């Protein structure tokens, strides 16, 4: 009798232990973070760089979906903003409230980031922006749950002006005060912000600003703008635009015989060489662009050694997805690098130090981020301006570089610390837009 009772007790204990183990196993399987990812997969912004940012971010997210992070499974839920701010807002809210994602990540257009950031902050949810650059996203907003490792728009505008200022005498044989510059831009949050940086940089350099004008990125005709540029006779044009407005502007400039010494682009459409080449042919050669450095051009000797295999992985995966592309767009690396910072630095800290993936844990983990220069695939470091500062949530260690397209290759030409070749300035004689 006692033996039978003992046997029943042992069996009961085994069943209880088994059930407890199963519960622990199920609980472990339930530990995951759902990440809502929003980019423009259709509409004009898709081909202007958004879809390439999506590819870079997805490569990294797919990698971590295989490995997990600190015992958490990674589940990405993707949405198409369709190149429209209202769709971006609606899709972000849908992901947060219906799909129950823990956060949203991505966003290409500044015109989307500004209103989406306000809405996400209102909901007290976490937002990680990989790409958009407008300072207006953060300036005096006092956000707690919105973060961006990417450089801000005014930095882009200042960088190109500094580049021309430092080369005015040597390349144009003119003092900065005698150099005629034109600033043109699409009139959304992105273009306006970069143009402010251009203005500040022009004032600092002492340039003669002969024209400053905005236009709608969806304008069907830019011939009037080209006519004004012809009258202004700039040595250098500083342009901020997407695509197809870049292609339209330069096609009509060619038709109307506009001549200049250099064209300085600022990210977005200027960061997609394949689109420039498609729309302009050989005239895409010698164009400049300010952007975070391509991860495939960054100096790996000054970089954290653990990043080299990640860069290699991203490149190989992109080549598999998009075989035969002449230049791996910087946009792919921007999406990949800024996503990798979140997945490898912020998320593990949130889980280990702050106990999970709720908005406050992610916020605290982001504020603790302290990555030195060379600690990201884009070369810059990451440290966010803290709460109570005018640009709270913006990375204070980010910076763009200036590249030039020559012979179907992109090379860094500024700053000198990152330069891979001497810049070709002004446009050589015989080229379509050259005023020589």
Sine and cosine of phi, psi and omega as CSV:
sin_phi,cos_phi,sin_psi,cos_psi,sin_omega,cos_omega
0.00,0.00,-0.75,0.67,0.01,-1.00
-0.89,0.45,-0.61,0.79,0.02,-1.00
-0.89,0.46,-0.67,0.74,0.01,-1.00
-0.90,0.43,-0.65,0.76,0.01,-1.00
-0.90,0.43,-0.65,0.76,0.02,-1.00
-0.90,0.44,-0.65,0.76,-0.01,-1.00
-0.89,0.45,-0.68,0.73,0.01,-1.00
-0.89,0.45,-0.62,0.79,0.00,-1.00
-0.90,0.43,-0.68,0.74,0.01,-1.00
-0.89,0.45,-0.70,0.71,0.01,-1.00
-0.87,0.49,-0.65,0.76,0.01,-1.00
-0.89,0.46,-0.67,0.75,0.02,-1.00
-0.90,0.44,-0.65,0.76,0.01,-1.00
-0.89,0.45,-0.67,0.74,0.02,-1.00
-0.89,0.45,-0.70,0.71,-0.01,-1.00
-0.89,0.46,-0.69,0.72,0.01,-1.00
-0.89,0.46,-0.67,0.75,0.02,-1.00
-0.89,0.46,-0.70,0.72,-0.01,-1.00
-0.90,0.43,-0.65,0.76,0.02,-1.00
-0.90,0.44,-0.67,0.74,0.03,-1.00
-0.89,0.46,-0.65,0.76,0.03,-1.00
-0.89,0.45,-0.66,0.75,0.00,-1.00
-0.89,0.46,-0.67,0.74,0.03,-1.00
-0.89,0.45,-0.66,0.75,0.01,-1.00
-0.88,0.47,-0.71,0.70,0.01,-1.00
-0.89,0.45,-0.66,0.75,0.00,-1.00
-0.88,0.47,-0.65,0.76,0.01,-1.00
-0.90,0.43,-0.64,0.76,0.01,-1.00
-0.92,0.40,-0.49,0.87,-0.04,-1.00
-0.98,0.21,-0.20,0.98,-0.01,-1.00
-0.97,0.25,0.96,-0.29,0.00,-1.00
-0.43,-0.90,0.31,-0.95,0.13,-0.99
-0.87,-0.49,0.78,-0.62,0.07,-1.00
-0.99,-0.14,0.84,-0.55,-0.05,-1.00
-0.92,-0.39,0.89,-0.46,0.09,-1.00
-0.99,0.14,0.81,-0.59,-0.08,-1.00
-0.89,-0.45,0.85,-0.53,-0.09,-1.00
-0.84,-0.54,0.90,-0.44,0.12,-0.99
-0.67,-0.75,0.17,-0.99,0.06,-1.00
-1.00,-0.02,0.95,-0.30,0.01,-1.00
-0.99,-0.15,-0.20,0.98,0.09,-1.00
-0.67,-0.74,0.23,-0.97,-0.03,-1.00
1.00,0.05,0.08,-1.00,-0.11,-0.99
-0.89,0.46,-0.49,0.87,-0.03,-1.00
-0.96,0.28,-0.35,0.94,0.00,-1.00
-0.87,0.50,-0.80,0.60,0.00,-1.00
-0.96,0.27,-0.28,0.96,0.00,-1.00
-0.99,0.16,-0.04,1.00,0.04,-1.00
0.68,-0.73,-0.36,0.93,-0.08,-1.00
-0.90,0.43,-0.67,0.74,-0.04,-1.00
-0.92,0.40,-0.55,0.83,0.05,-1.00
-0.94,0.34,-0.61,0.80,0.11,-0.99
-0.88,0.47,-0.66,0.75,0.05,-1.00
-0.85,0.53,-0.70,0.71,0.00,-1.00
-0.87,0.50,-0.72,0.70,0.01,-1.00
-0.89,0.46,-0.70,0.71,0.02,-1.00
-0.90,0.43,-0.66,0.75,-0.04,-1.00
-0.92,0.40,-0.61,0.79,0.04,-1.00
-0.84,0.54,-0.70,0.71,-0.01,-1.00
-0.94,0.35,-0.69,0.72,0.01,-1.00
-0.89,0.45,-0.63,0.78,0.05,-1.00
-0.89,0.45,-0.61,0.79,0.03,-1.00
-0.88,0.47,-0.73,0.68,-0.03,-1.00
-0.97,0.26,-0.37,0.93,0.09,-1.00
-0.90,0.43,-0.47,0.88,0.03,-1.00
-0.98,0.18,-0.57,0.82,-0.09,-1.00
-0.99,-0.12,-0.45,0.89,-0.14,-0.99
0.96,0.28,0.12,-0.99,0.03,-1.00
-0.70,-0.71,0.91,-0.41,0.04,-1.00
0.77,0.64,0.69,0.73,0.04,-1.00
0.99,0.10,-0.05,1.00,0.02,-1.00
-0.99,-0.11,0.70,-0.71,0.14,-0.99
-0.98,0.21,0.51,-0.86,0.00,-1.00
-0.95,-0.32,0.85,-0.53,0.06,-1.00
-0.81,-0.58,0.89,-0.45,0.02,-1.00
-0.99,-0.16,0.70,-0.71,0.05,-1.00
-0.87,-0.50,0.88,-0.48,-0.16,-0.99
-0.99,-0.15,0.55,-0.83,0.03,-1.00
-0.65,-0.76,0.52,-0.85,-0.01,-1.00
-0.98,-0.22,0.88,-0.47,0.03,-1.00
-0.98,0.21,-0.16,0.99,0.11,-0.99
0.85,0.53,0.42,0.91,0.02,-1.00
0.90,0.44,0.47,0.88,-0.05,-1.00
-0.73,-0.68,0.80,-0.60,-0.01,-1.00
-0.85,0.53,-0.65,0.76,-0.03,-1.00
-0.92,0.40,-0.59,0.81,0.06,-1.00
-0.92,0.39,-0.64,0.77,0.02,-1.00
-0.86,0.50,-0.68,0.73,0.03,-1.00
-0.90,0.43,-0.76,0.65,-0.05,-1.00
-0.88,0.47,-0.66,0.75,-0.01,-1.00
-0.94,0.35,-0.60,0.80,0.04,-1.00
-0.90,0.44,-0.71,0.70,0.03,-1.00
-0.91,0.42,-0.65,0.76,0.02,-1.00
-0.87,0.48,-0.71,0.70,0.00,-1.00
-0.88,0.48,-0.67,0.75,-0.05,-1.00
-0.96,0.28,-0.66,0.75,-0.12,-0.99
-1.00,-0.06,-0.54,0.84,-0.02,-1.00
-0.98,-0.19,-0.72,0.69,0.01,-1.00
-0.99,0.17,-0.20,0.98,0.04,-1.00
0.85,0.52,0.63,0.78,0.09,-1.00
-0.94,0.33,0.42,-0.91,-0.03,-1.00
-0.99,0.11,-0.29,0.96,-0.06,-1.00
-0.21,-0.98,0.18,-0.98,0.13,-0.99
-0.84,-0.54,0.54,-0.84,-0.09,-1.00
-0.64,-0.77,0.51,-0.86,0.09,-1.00
0.89,-0.46,-0.72,-0.70,0.08,-1.00
0.98,0.19,0.91,-0.41,-0.06,-1.00
-0.99,-0.11,-0.74,0.68,-0.13,-0.99
-1.00,0.03,0.72,-0.69,0.07,-1.00
-0.90,0.43,-0.51,0.86,0.03,-1.00
-0.89,0.45,-0.39,0.92,0.08,-1.00
-1.00,0.00,-0.65,0.76,-0.08,-1.00
-0.88,0.48,-0.64,0.77,-0.05,-1.00
-0.86,0.51,-0.81,0.58,-0.01,-1.00
-0.96,0.27,-0.55,0.84,-0.01,-1.00
-0.92,0.40,-0.66,0.75,0.01,-1.00
-0.86,0.51,-0.67,0.74,0.01,-1.00
-0.88,0.47,-0.66,0.75,-0.03,-1.00
-0.94,0.34,-0.68,0.73,-0.01,-1.00
-0.91,0.41,-0.66,0.75,0.05,-1.00
-0.88,0.47,-0.65,0.76,0.03,-1.00
-0.87,0.50,-0.59,0.80,0.00,-1.00
-0.99,0.15,-0.08,1.00,-0.05,-1.00
0.85,0.53,0.68,0.74,0.07,-1.00
-0.93,-0.36,0.22,-0.98,-0.10,-1.00
-0.99,-0.13,0.70,-0.71,-0.02,-1.00
-0.76,-0.65,0.76,-0.65,0.01,-1.00
-0.84,-0.54,0.95,-0.33,-0.05,-1.00
-1.00,-0.06,0.83,-0.55,-0.04,-1.00
-1.00,0.02,-0.39,0.92,-0.34,-0.94
-0.70,-0.71,-0.79,0.62,-0.13,-0.99
-0.85,0.53,0.45,-0.89,-0.21,-0.98
-0.84,-0.55,-0.16,0.99,-0.13,-0.99
-0.85,0.52,0.74,-0.67,0.08,-1.00
-0.91,0.42,-0.41,0.91,-0.04,-1.00
-0.90,0.44,-0.31,0.95,0.06,-1.00
-0.86,0.51,-0.64,0.77,-0.14,-0.99
-0.93,-0.38,-0.48,0.88,-0.23,-0.97
-0.80,0.60,0.92,-0.39,0.02,-1.00
0.87,0.49,0.39,0.92,-0.02,-1.00
-1.00,0.02,-0.48,0.88,0.03,-1.00
0.93,0.37,0.54,0.84,-0.01,-1.00
-0.94,0.34,0.51,-0.86,0.04,-1.00
-0.94,-0.35,-0.43,0.90,-0.15,-0.99
-0.91,-0.42,0.16,0.99,-0.07,-1.00
-0.89,-0.45,0.79,-0.62,-0.06,-1.00
-0.69,-0.72,0.52,-0.86,0.01,-1.00
-0.59,-0.81,0.91,-0.41,0.08,-1.00
-0.98,0.21,-0.29,0.96,-0.03,-1.00
-0.92,0.38,0.47,-0.88,0.09,-1.00
-0.91,0.42,0.43,-0.91,0.00,-1.00
-1.00,-0.08,0.35,-0.94,-0.14,-0.99
-0.86,0.51,-0.63,0.78,-0.02,-1.00
-0.90,0.44,-0.49,0.87,0.07,-1.00
-0.90,0.43,-0.61,0.79,0.03,-1.00
-0.88,0.47,-0.76,0.65,-0.04,-1.00
-0.90,0.44,-0.64,0.77,0.03,-1.00
-0.92,0.38,-0.62,0.78,-0.06,-1.00
-0.89,0.45,-0.71,0.70,-0.03,-1.00
-0.93,0.37,-0.60,0.80,0.05,-1.00
-0.90,0.43,-0.67,0.75,0.02,-1.00
-0.90,0.45,-0.64,0.77,0.03,-1.00
-0.86,0.51,-0.75,0.66,0.00,-1.00
-0.93,0.38,-0.64,0.77,0.01,-1.00
-0.86,0.51,-0.67,0.74,-0.03,-1.00
-0.96,0.29,-0.25,0.97,-0.02,-1.00
-0.91,-0.41,0.04,1.00,-0.09,-1.00
-0.85,0.53,-0.78,0.62,-0.07,-1.00
-0.94,0.34,-0.73,0.68,-0.08,-1.00
-0.94,0.35,-0.60,0.80,-0.11,-0.99
-0.99,-0.15,-0.61,0.79,-0.05,-1.00
-0.97,-0.23,-0.14,0.99,-0.06,-1.00
0.83,0.55,0.65,0.76,0.02,-1.00
-0.69,-0.73,0.57,-0.82,0.17,-0.99
-0.95,0.32,0.49,-0.87,-0.01,-1.00
-0.78,0.62,-0.60,0.80,-0.04,-1.00
-0.92,0.39,-0.35,0.94,-0.01,-1.00
-0.99,-0.13,-0.05,1.00,-0.02,-1.00
-1.00,0.08,0.80,-0.59,-0.02,-1.00
-1.00,-0.03,0.84,-0.54,-0.02,-1.00
-0.82,-0.57,0.57,-0.82,0.07,-1.00
-0.88,-0.48,0.70,-0.72,0.02,-1.00
-0.90,-0.43,0.91,-0.41,0.04,-1.00
-0.80,-0.60,0.52,-0.86,-0.12,-0.99
-0.33,-0.94,0.48,-0.88,0.18,-0.98
-0.92,0.39,0.51,-0.86,-0.20,-0.98
-1.00,-0.04,0.32,0.95,0.11,-0.99
-1.00,0.10,-0.06,-1.00,-0.05,-1.00
-0.85,0.53,-0.61,0.80,-0.02,-1.00
-0.91,0.41,-0.81,0.59,-0.04,-1.00
-0.90,0.44,-0.66,0.75,-0.01,-1.00
-0.89,0.45,-0.67,0.74,-0.04,-1.00
-0.91,0.42,-0.73,0.69,0.01,-1.00
-0.89,0.46,-0.64,0.77,-0.03,-1.00
-0.90,0.44,-0.54,0.84,0.07,-1.00
-0.90,0.43,-0.64,0.77,0.08,-1.00
-0.90,0.44,-0.64,0.77,0.08,-1.00
-0.85,0.52,-0.73,0.68,-0.01,-1.00
-0.88,0.48,-0.71,0.71,-0.01,-1.00
-0.89,0.45,-0.66,0.75,0.01,-1.00
-0.92,0.39,-0.61,0.79,0.03,-1.00
-0.91,0.42,-0.65,0.76,0.01,-1.00
-0.91,0.42,-0.67,0.74,0.00,-1.00
-0.89,0.46,-0.66,0.76,-0.03,-1.00
-0.98,0.20,-0.38,0.93,-0.05,-1.00
0.99,0.11,0.40,0.92,0.01,-1.00
-0.91,0.41,0.38,-0.92,0.14,-0.99
-1.00,-0.02,0.99,-0.17,-0.01,-1.00
-0.99,0.15,0.95,-0.30,-0.10,-1.00
-1.00,-0.04,-0.19,0.98,0.01,-1.00
-0.26,-0.96,0.64,-0.77,0.14,-0.99
-0.58,-0.81,0.86,-0.50,-0.07,-1.00
-0.42,-0.91,0.62,-0.79,0.09,-1.00
-0.97,-0.24,0.26,-0.96,0.01,-1.00
-0.43,-0.90,0.29,-0.96,0.03,-1.00
-0.98,0.21,0.74,-0.67,0.00,-1.00
-0.90,0.44,-0.30,0.95,0.00,-1.00
-0.98,-0.19,0.16,0.99,-0.01,-1.00
-0.87,0.50,0.72,-0.69,-0.02,-1.00
-0.99,0.15,-0.20,0.98,-0.07,-1.00
-0.51,-0.86,0.82,-0.58,0.01,-1.00
-0.88,-0.47,0.34,0.94,-0.05,-1.00
-0.90,0.43,-0.56,0.83,0.02,-1.00
-0.91,0.42,-0.62,0.79,0.04,-1.00
-0.90,0.43,-0.66,0.75,0.02,-1.00
-0.89,0.46,-0.66,0.75,0.03,-1.00
-0.86,0.51,-0.68,0.74,0.03,-1.00
-0.91,0.42,-0.62,0.79,0.03,-1.00
-0.91,0.42,-0.63,0.78,0.03,-1.00
-0.88,0.47,-0.65,0.76,0.01,-1.00
-0.93,0.36,-0.57,0.82,-0.06,-1.00
-0.96,0.27,-0.45,0.89,0.03,-1.00
0.78,0.62,0.86,0.51,-0.01,-1.00
-0.97,0.25,0.54,-0.84,0.19,-0.98
-0.96,0.27,-0.65,0.76,-0.04,-1.00
-0.73,-0.68,0.71,-0.70,0.09,-1.00
-0.96,-0.28,0.81,-0.59,0.08,-1.00
-0.97,-0.24,0.92,-0.40,-0.15,-0.99
-0.82,-0.57,0.73,-0.68,0.11,-0.99
-0.87,-0.50,0.90,-0.43,-0.04,-1.00
-0.39,-0.92,0.12,-0.99,0.05,-1.00
-0.98,-0.19,-0.66,-0.75,0.17,-0.99
-0.50,-0.86,0.68,-0.73,0.36,0.93
-1.00,-0.04,0.12,0.99,-0.04,-1.00
-0.90,0.44,-0.51,0.86,0.06,-1.00
-0.90,0.44,-0.75,0.67,0.00,-1.00
-0.87,0.49,-0.69,0.73,0.00,-1.00
-0.88,0.47,-0.72,0.69,-0.01,-1.00
-0.86,0.51,-0.75,0.66,-0.09,-1.00
-0.96,0.27,-0.51,0.86,0.09,-1.00
-0.91,0.41,-0.71,0.71,0.00,-1.00
-0.95,0.32,-0.49,0.87,0.09,-1.00
-0.90,0.43,-0.65,0.76,0.05,-1.00
-0.91,0.42,-0.69,0.72,-0.02,-1.00
-0.90,0.44,-0.58,0.82,-0.05,-1.00
-1.00,-0.06,0.01,1.00,0.07,-1.00
0.96,0.26,0.52,0.85,0.05,-1.00
-0.93,0.37,0.72,-0.69,0.01,-1.00
-0.84,-0.55,0.57,-0.82,0.03,-1.00
-0.35,-0.94,0.06,-1.00,-0.04,-1.00
-0.99,-0.12,-0.49,0.87,0.00,-1.00
-0.32,-0.95,0.50,-0.87,0.05,-1.00
-0.86,-0.52,0.88,-0.48,0.00,-1.00
-0.96,-0.28,0.92,-0.39,0.07,-1.00
-1.00,-0.07,0.23,-0.97,-0.06,-1.00
-0.69,-0.73,0.99,0.14,0.09,-1.00
0.91,0.42,-0.42,-0.91,-0.01,-1.00
0.71,0.70,-0.86,-0.51,-0.06,-1.00
-0.88,0.47,-0.45,0.89,0.02,-1.00
-0.97,0.26,-0.21,0.98,0.02,-1.00
-1.00,0.01,0.01,1.00,-0.01,-1.00
-0.91,-0.42,1.00,0.01,-0.10,-1.00
-0.87,0.49,-0.62,0.78,-0.03,-1.00
-0.85,0.53,-0.64,0.77,0.01,-1.00
-0.94,0.33,-0.64,0.77,0.05,-1.00
-0.88,0.48,-0.71,0.70,-0.01,-1.00
-0.91,0.42,-0.63,0.78,0.02,-1.00
-0.89,0.46,-0.65,0.76,-0.06,-1.00
-1.00,0.06,-0.42,0.91,-0.14,-0.99
-0.86,-0.51,-0.23,0.97,-0.04,-1.00
0.90,0.43,-0.72,-0.70,-0.06,-1.00
-0.90,0.43,-0.36,0.93,-0.01,-1.00
-0.93,0.36,-0.17,0.98,0.07,-1.00
-0.95,0.32,-0.34,0.94,0.03,-1.00
-0.92,0.39,0.65,-0.76,0.04,-1.00
0.99,0.16,-0.01,1.00,0.11,-0.99
-0.94,0.35,0.59,-0.81,0.07,-1.00
-0.97,-0.22,0.41,-0.91,0.06,-1.00
-0.53,-0.85,0.71,-0.71,0.12,-0.99
-0.99,-0.16,0.79,-0.62,-0.03,-1.00
-0.30,-0.95,0.30,-0.95,0.26,-0.97
-0.83,0.56,0.55,-0.83,-0.08,-1.00
-0.87,0.49,0.57,-0.82,0.12,-0.99
-0.89,0.46,0.69,-0.72,-0.01,-1.00
-0.89,0.45,-0.32,0.95,0.02,-1.00
-1.00,0.00,-0.09,1.00,0.07,-1.00
-0.95,-0.32,-0.27,0.96,-0.05,-1.00
-0.89,0.46,0.54,-0.84,-0.02,-1.00
-0.97,0.23,0.97,-0.24,-0.06,-1.00
-0.95,0.31,-0.27,0.96,0.03,-1.00
-0.92,0.38,-0.45,0.89,0.00,-1.00
-0.98,-0.20,0.21,0.98,-0.11,-0.99
-0.95,-0.30,0.45,-0.89,0.11,-0.99
-0.81,0.58,0.84,-0.54,-0.08,-1.00
-0.82,0.57,-0.47,0.88,-0.05,-1.00
-0.93,0.36,-0.23,0.97,-0.06,-1.00
-0.99,0.12,-0.41,0.91,-0.04,-1.00
-0.83,0.56,-0.76,0.65,0.02,-1.00
-0.91,0.41,-0.46,0.89,0.04,-1.00
-0.94,0.35,-0.69,0.72,0.05,-1.00
-0.87,0.49,-0.67,0.74,0.03,-1.00
-0.88,0.48,-0.70,0.71,0.00,-1.00
-0.88,0.48,-0.72,0.70,-0.01,-1.00
-0.89,0.46,-0.68,0.73,0.00,-1.00
-0.90,0.44,-0.70,0.72,0.00,-1.00
-0.91,0.42,-0.65,0.76,0.00,-1.00
-0.93,0.38,-0.64,0.77,0.04,-1.00
-0.90,0.43,-0.67,0.74,0.02,-1.00
-0.88,0.47,-0.55,0.84,0.04,-1.00
-0.94,0.35,-0.65,0.76,-0.02,-1.00
-0.97,0.26,-0.64,0.77,-0.06,-1.00
-0.80,-0.60,0.94,0.33,-0.03,-1.00
-0.92,0.40,0.57,-0.82,0.12,-0.99
1.00,0.08,0.14,0.99,0.02,-1.00
-0.97,0.26,0.77,-0.64,-0.08,-1.00
-0.89,0.46,-0.74,0.68,-0.02,-1.00
-0.79,-0.61,0.82,-0.57,0.11,-0.99
-0.92,0.39,0.92,-0.40,-0.08,-1.00
-0.87,0.50,0.61,-0.79,0.09,-1.00
-0.85,0.52,-0.45,0.89,-0.01,-1.00
-0.86,0.50,-0.60,0.80,0.02,-1.00
-0.88,0.48,-0.73,0.69,-0.01,-1.00
-0.92,0.38,-0.56,0.83,0.05,-1.00
-0.88,0.47,-0.77,0.64,0.02,-1.00
-0.87,0.50,-0.67,0.74,-0.04,-1.00
-0.94,0.35,-0.76,0.65,-0.08,-1.00
-0.90,0.44,-0.73,0.68,-0.06,-1.00
-0.94,0.33,-0.45,0.89,0.12,-0.99
-0.95,0.30,-0.65,0.76,-0.01,-1.00
-0.89,0.47,-0.61,0.79,0.04,-1.00
-0.85,0.52,-0.70,0.72,0.01,-1.00
-0.91,0.42,-0.74,0.68,-0.12,-0.99
-0.94,0.34,-0.56,0.83,-0.10,-1.00
-0.99,-0.11,-0.36,0.93,-0.07,-1.00
-0.90,-0.44,-0.84,0.54,-0.10,-0.99
-0.94,0.33,-0.78,0.63,-0.09,-1.00
-0.88,0.47,-0.73,0.68,0.03,-1.00
-0.86,0.52,-0.62,0.78,0.01,-1.00
-0.92,0.39,-0.64,0.77,0.03,-1.00
-0.86,0.52,-0.67,0.74,-0.04,-1.00
-0.95,0.31,-0.76,0.66,-0.11,-0.99
-0.97,0.24,-0.69,0.72,-0.11,-0.99
-1.00,-0.02,-0.56,0.83,-0.11,-0.99
-0.90,-0.43,0.13,0.99,0.26,-0.97
1.00,0.09,0.20,0.98,0.04,-1.00
0.35,-0.94,-0.43,-0.90,-0.11,-0.99
-0.80,-0.60,0.39,0.92,0.08,-1.00
-0.95,0.30,0.29,-0.96,-0.08,-1.00
-0.82,0.57,-0.62,0.78,-0.02,-1.00
-0.95,0.32,-0.58,0.81,0.06,-1.00
-0.90,0.43,-0.69,0.72,0.01,-1.00
-0.91,0.41,-0.64,0.76,0.01,-1.00
-0.88,0.47,-0.75,0.66,-0.01,-1.00
-0.90,0.44,-0.64,0.77,0.00,-1.00
-0.91,0.42,-0.63,0.77,0.02,-1.00
-0.91,0.42,-0.66,0.75,0.00,-1.00
-0.91,0.41,-0.39,0.92,0.04,-1.00
-0.99,0.12,-0.21,0.98,-0.05,-1.00
-0.85,0.52,0.74,-0.67,-0.03,-1.00
-0.52,-0.85,0.97,0.25,-0.05,-1.00
-0.99,-0.17,0.83,-0.55,-0.03,-1.00
-0.96,0.27,0.23,-0.97,0.08,-1.00
-0.83,0.56,0.69,-0.72,-0.09,-1.00
1.00,-0.02,-0.02,1.00,-0.05,-1.00
-1.00,-0.04,0.00,1.00,0.08,-1.00
-0.81,-0.59,0.29,-0.96,0.01,-1.00
-0.90,0.43,-0.35,0.94,0.03,-1.00
-1.00,0.01,0.04,1.00,0.09,-1.00
1.00,-0.03,-0.53,0.85,-0.03,-1.00
-1.00,0.10,0.18,-0.98,0.07,-1.00
-1.00,-0.08,-0.07,-1.00,0.02,-1.00
-0.66,-0.76,0.87,-0.50,0.16,-0.99
-0.50,-0.87,0.85,-0.53,-0.10,-0.99
-1.00,0.03,0.65,-0.76,0.15,-0.99
-0.85,0.52,0.70,-0.71,-0.11,-0.99
-0.99,0.11,0.14,-0.99,0.00,-1.00
-0.87,0.49,0.65,-0.76,-0.02,-1.00
1.00,-0.08,-0.11,0.99,0.05,-1.00
-0.99,-0.14,0.39,-0.92,-0.07,-1.00
-0.86,0.50,-0.53,0.84,-0.05,-1.00
-0.91,-0.41,0.61,0.79,-0.01,-1.00
-0.79,0.61,0.80,-0.60,0.00,-1.00
0.98,-0.20,-0.22,0.98,0.02,-1.00
-1.00,0.00,0.61,-0.79,0.06,-1.00
-0.95,0.30,0.87,-0.50,-0.03,-1.00
-0.99,0.12,-0.14,0.99,-0.06,-1.00
-0.96,-0.28,0.10,0.99,-0.04,-1.00
-0.99,0.13,0.41,-0.91,0.09,-1.00
-0.34,-0.94,0.52,-0.85,0.11,-0.99
-1.00,-0.04,0.10,-1.00,0.14,-0.99
-0.77,-0.63,0.17,-0.98,0.09,-1.00
-0.95,-0.31,0.80,-0.60,0.06,-1.00
-0.89,-0.46,0.31,-0.95,0.09,-1.00
-0.74,-0.67,0.66,-0.75,0.03,-1.00
-1.00,0.00,0.86,-0.51,0.05,-1.00
-0.63,-0.78,0.80,-0.60,0.05,-1.00
0.80,0.59,0.74,0.67,0.04,-1.00
0.87,0.49,0.46,0.89,0.08,-1.00
-0.74,-0.68,0.47,-0.88,0.09,-1.00
-0.93,-0.37,0.73,-0.69,-0.01,-1.00
-0.74,-0.68,0.64,-0.77,0.07,-1.00
-0.96,0.30,0.76,-0.65,0.02,-1.00
-0.87,-0.49,-0.16,0.99,0.00,-1.00
-0.33,-0.94,0.63,-0.78,0.04,1.00
-0.96,0.27,0.19,-0.98,-0.08,-1.00
-0.85,0.52,-0.54,0.84,-0.03,-1.00
-0.89,0.45,-0.38,0.92,-0.03,-1.00
-0.92,-0.39,-0.08,1.00,-0.15,-0.99
-0.90,0.44,0.67,-0.74,0.03,-1.00
-0.95,-0.30,-0.29,0.96,0.04,-1.00
-0.35,-0.94,0.22,-0.98,0.06,-1.00
-0.97,0.24,0.67,-0.75,0.03,-1.00
-0.94,0.33,0.58,-0.81,0.11,-0.99
-1.00,-0.03,0.95,-0.32,-0.05,-1.00
-0.57,-0.82,0.66,-0.75,-0.24,0.97
-0.96,0.27,-0.14,-0.99,0.03,-1.00
-0.82,0.57,0.71,-0.71,-0.02,-1.00
-0.90,0.44,0.46,-0.89,0.07,-1.00
-0.85,0.53,0.61,-0.79,0.05,-1.00
1.00,-0.04,-0.23,0.97,0.05,-1.00
-0.99,0.15,0.37,-0.93,-0.20,-0.98
-0.80,0.60,-0.73,0.68,-0.13,-0.99
-0.99,-0.15,-0.03,1.00,-0.10,-0.99
-0.90,0.43,0.71,-0.70,0.02,-1.00
-1.00,-0.08,0.10,1.00,0.01,-1.00
-0.98,0.19,0.00,0.00,0.00,0.00
